Amino acid sequence: MKYISTRGKSPELSFCDVLLGGLAPDGGLYLPKKYPKFTENELGLMRSMSYQDLAFKIFEKFIDDIPLKDLKEIVGKTYTPEMFGYNRTNQNPNDITPTLKLDDNFHLLSLSNGPTLAFKDIAMQFLGHIFEYVLTKNNKTLNILGATSGDTGPAAEYAMKGKKGINVFMLSPYGTMSSFQAAQMFSLHDDNIYNIAVKGVFDDCQDIVKAVSNDLHFKAENKIGAVNSINWGRILAQIVYYFKGYFDVTTDNKALVDFAVPTGNFGNICAGHIARMTGLPIRNLVVATNENNVLDEFFKTGNYQPRSSAATIQTSSPSMDISKASNFERFIFDLLGRDSGRLSGYWKEIDQGGSFKLSEEEFDRISDFGFISSSSQHINRIKLISNYFEQFGIMIDTHTADGVKAALDHIDKNTPMIVLETALPIKFEKSILEATGKKPKRPNALKDIELLDKKLEVLDNDVDLIRSFIRENI
Ligand SMILES: *Cc1c(COP(=O)(O)O)cnc(C)c1O
């Protein structure tokens, strides 16, 4: 299996090289040269597999430069009941991603039972183990530099803490994360984890990461790497739970299902697209956005017009407050029949702060890929959170509520609809209290997380300061 760049001007690479690199040298994103296909027969065999075996069976088709025995071990170490044990259904501790039935043909796929209580753990935990494996084998080290507004940082740090050959430098805006999110990150005291609170906003943190990553000399000299959402390993790991959800709600391997996916950087739903391309019988992929509805606009009009960070609204589903989806290019590449010339033309506009509009013929093709969309407002989320609490006694978080809203807009009674749960409500206490009048229950282990000793460095918003900090600590 070789990987190619969406822009068509980069060398073909194998999995491990794609894994440790970021953007392709031509500015594009790597994708498999050809999607593997699962036959109906194979789906039949996969149906009864454990999550671990299912993950291995899927990864094996995308990875040919790691011995299978080692790959199996990595997967086994990653998806343990202990690590993904925050299982509120408590039915089967080995079920890494349990499905919860909400109504006839309406299901919630629980993806937030990992250590930081958001779906990002599923991919990050895998990265932690596979990075350590690849680095150790090649006798290399990696210094991960990232920026977080709340969910990516904790997921990355819990995955990388204590791993050999890896340091993490995570920038976050000083004093703006939820107290729970801040406590999650800052209470880690591992030697290889560095929390840097920057006196600025999230965009300032992101700009620092970009500036450092564009400084090729510094980057090479200090072995700087990333775990941001364009990382192919993250997308790959997320393909697995689409299969798992499908098998949970169907009884044969021809039945069609729909998925509704809360979307920010288009990573999670891009994994759904790839699952569909490999033969999983998905009918619709419902793109769910909040008030930052650039993607909803695109799927309704064919016009992709990213917005500036100043025009991006702060909402009650903050992990989706994104107006330029970094993985979107991967889907458009497939939509355009993998015409990298055409794609490069469109992204030339985007990279200059512009927009593009699909031709009519291209726009018509979207339905061949099953994509439809919706957006939600704060009031929709609050009402849904309140309804679900009263009706079923379950609390959903604000991001999952975006997904439920989009699912209800498009559900058809004869096709199972699966909403992807992306975080647990305890991460967003304030909105849950507003909706239900109650604070979500916390397990004992997390009761006083805000009171734990914090390890962080507060630095001014200055690239040079961050550069020196990294240099001094590696
Ligand atoms: C990151 C995140 C999303 C958005 O996922 P993408 O892969 O960026 O589309 C949605 N909900 C939550 C809770 C998240 O942390």
The ligand as a Gaussian input file, in Angstrom:
#p B3LYP/6-31G(d) Opt

LIG

0 1
 C      -12.526000      17.382000      17.791000
 C      -13.947000      17.294000      18.146000
 C      -14.976000      17.336000      17.162000
 C      -14.678000      17.555000      15.703000
 O      -14.043000      16.464000      15.110000
 P      -13.294000      16.612000      13.694000
 O      -12.614000      15.330000      13.493000
 O      -12.369000      17.772000      13.820000
 O      -14.356000      16.871000      12.676000
 C      -16.280000      17.189000      17.584000
 N      -16.600000      17.035000      18.880000
 C      -15.659000      16.989000      19.847000
 C      -16.076000      16.836000      21.265000
 C      -14.308000      17.119000      19.529000
 O      -13.368000      17.091000      20.497000

